[in-house]
Amino acid sequence: MVSTHAIPELAEGVRVSWEDNMQVFALLYPEGMLVLDRAVSELLQHCDGTQTIEEIFIEMKSTGSIPFDREIILADIDKIISTGLVRLR
């Protein structure tokens, strides 16, 4: 599983977007899109290559905008990393 000390960043051409017609957040990339759950989308919106995953978790917790389970998010992020849509620094 991915370390919380890793610094994630979206791959080139990848972005997180709210898809109004489907009422979901999605990870958009040139070949398609991946529908995200709210907590994972929250984390990915902070993946700019400057913060560790732990720092992003702390920020998410401090804003308290949505409840989240760290282990579930880490497992989901691990899957997304395996696709190449998110890189670790």
C-alpha positions as CSV (number, residue, x, y, z in Angstrom):
1,M,0.0,0.0,0.0
2,V,1.1,3.5,-0.7
3,S,3.0,5.4,2.1
4,T,1.4,8.4,3.6
5,H,4.8,10.1,3.3
6,A,4.7,9.9,-0.5
7,I,4.0,13.1,-2.4
8,P,1.3,12.5,-5.1
9,E,0.7,14.4,-8.2
10,L,-1.7,14.0,-11.1
11,A,-0.1,12.7,-14.4
12,E,0.1,15.1,-17.3
13,G,-3.3,15.6,-18.9
14,V,-5.2,14.4,-15.9
15,R,-7.6,16.4,-13.8
16,V,-10.3,16.1,-11.2
17,S,-13.7,17.4,-12.3
18,W,-17.2,17.6,-11.1
19,E,-19.4,16.0,-13.7
20,D,-22.7,17.8,-13.3
21,N,-24.8,15.6,-15.6
22,M,-23.8,12.5,-13.5
23,Q,-23.5,14.3,-10.1
24,V,-20.1,12.8,-9.4
25,F,-16.5,13.7,-9.2
26,A,-14.3,12.1,-11.9
27,L,-10.7,11.8,-12.8
28,L,-10.5,12.9,-16.4
29,Y,-7.7,11.8,-18.7
30,P,-7.3,11.8,-22.5
31,E,-8.6,8.2,-22.9
32,G,-11.6,8.5,-20.6
33,M,-12.7,9.1,-17.1
34,L,-12.7,7.3,-13.7
35,V,-15.6,8.0,-11.4
36,L,-14.4,8.8,-7.9
37,D,-15.9,8.7,-4.4
38,R,-16.1,12.0,-2.6
39,A,-13.2,11.4,-0.2
40,V,-10.8,10.2,-2.9
41,S,-11.8,13.2,-5.1
42,E,-11.1,15.5,-2.1
43,L,-7.6,14.0,-1.7
44,L,-6.9,14.1,-5.5
45,Q,-7.8,17.7,-5.7
46,H,-4.8,18.4,-3.5
47,C,-2.3,16.3,-5.5
48,D,-0.1,19.0,-6.9
49,G,3.2,17.5,-6.0
50,T,3.8,19.7,-3.0
51,Q,2.2,17.9,-0.1
52,T,2.5,14.4,1.3
53,I,-0.6,12.2,1.6
54,E,-0.4,12.6,5.3
55,E,-0.4,16.4,5.0
56,I,-3.4,16.2,2.7
57,F,-5.2,14.0,5.3
58,I,-4.5,16.5,8.0
59,E,-5.9,19.3,5.8
60,M,-9.0,17.2,5.0
61,K,-9.5,16.5,8.7
62,S,-9.1,20.1,9.7
63,T,-11.8,21.3,7.2
64,G,-14.1,18.5,8.2
65,S,-16.0,18.8,5.0
66,I,-16.6,15.0,4.6
67,P,-15.9,12.0,6.8
68,F,-13.3,9.6,5.4
69,D,-11.6,6.3,6.2
70,R,-7.8,6.6,5.6
71,E,-7.4,2.9,4.8
72,I,-10.1,2.9,2.1
73,I,-8.7,6.1,0.6
74,L,-5.1,4.6,0.6
75,A,-6.3,1.4,-1.1
76,D,-8.2,3.4,-3.7
77,I,-5.2,5.7,-4.3
78,D,-3.0,2.6,-4.7
79,K,-5.2,1.4,-7.5
80,I,-5.2,4.7,-9.2
81,I,-1.4,4.9,-9.0
82,S,-1.2,1.5,-10.7
83,T,-3.0,3.0,-13.7
84,G,-0.4,5.7,-14.0
85,L,-3.0,8.5,-13.6
86,V,-1.3,9.6,-10.3
87,R,2.5,9.6,-9.8
88,L,4.5,9.7,-6.5
89,R,7.5,11.9,-5.9
